[in-house]
């Protein structure tokens, strides 16, 4: 493919005929999606819907946003990025429902563009029978998982592209309008709002009752998740990229033993002690690391967008290479683990299974279209989207195709695999539930 993130942003506006707003799979397609209002801001009430409250159980006492089987609470599941959902998953999933999100019409580089659906990384949350997800149309949704029915919607000024986090029945979600917001997970009411100076794609993490997040301002920030008070920040610079374009930290922090590991536009991976607020090491891997680190025992696994090689296994204590693998045209996908192997997608259209200890290929699946989505592994299966119209499932031990479904456009978004279902969005404007 050879498409970088900036070209993806320019290509995201194809028009489509789709179901009416909020329509489920059993309803007939009848309307073409309307763009945003003339003000250039997403409409406040695009679905003509009255918000109601979700019924949520009391929080379980966890002091982190780590997920548990049946409850997907953050991007890549845990602070180490090693949980992707629970099975069993059917081998031939059926479409149970799909929800049509609102589009967002604006301009980029002086030319009209229409944003649709979910973006990179855009992983959904699942908890207590509800699903939460943002859209590039500028809305954040709470949906009944069993029915696809809209519960509540929150409107921001620009797109929800990064992934949200659930903690103490609150949603923490970044936005391209530079804001980090805290919403009541039951009602969608805004609890606090932190306006930053730059775009936020990095997903929040909660560790020992503190919220940590990166950003295109190049800073690692620590907040009180209860009040939104900024407790401290550490500045790592914004780096040099295409203007206008990305900057600083777009990867999401992986945290293990109080140490955060993250990539940066400047091509370095850094290890930062959160309690001491001290940089432990940094290692140059290439140029622009948007993918997030996977932590397994004493090793890190992460890809870079440019440079050679583009995928790395590093020692956690020093950042030095244990092994490397070149994946042509770069890596935007955050790796997963499965049966002693590392599963990662390449911009070259191939999904790789690599031996975690040596980096040797155990299998390669050729999707034929760039894979920016972070693969989700559970129940012996790997689920992922690509730069074509298909969402796929392959056998995690052999790489053989089990199932694919035409979702009408690409998907770079992560999935929540819970309750025997796949919850995932795409650039067609739809959010899907398969099971």
Buried (B, 14 or more C-beta within 10 A) or exposed (E): BEBBBBEBBEEBBBEBEBBBBBBBBEBEEEEEBEBBEEEEBBBEEBBEBEBBBBEBEEEEEBEBBBBBEEBBBBBBBBBBBBBBBBBEBBEEBEBBBBBBBBBBBBEBEEEEBBBBBBBBBBBBBBBBBBBBBBBBBBBBBBBBBBEBBBBBBBBBEBBBBBBBBBBBBBBBBBBBBBBBBBBBBBBBEEBBEBEBEBBBBBBBBBBEEBBBBBBBBBBBBBBEBEEBEBEEBBEBBBBEBEEEBBBBBBBBBBBBEEBBBBBBBBBBBBBBEBEEEEEBBBBEBBBBBBBBBBBBEEBBBBBBBBBEBBBBBBBBEEBEBBBBBEBBBBBBBBBBBBEEBBBBBBBBBBBBBBBBEEBEEBBEBEBEBBBBBBBBBBBBBBBBBBBBBBBBBBBBBEBEEBBBBEBBBBBBBBBBBBBBBBBBBBBBBBBBBBB
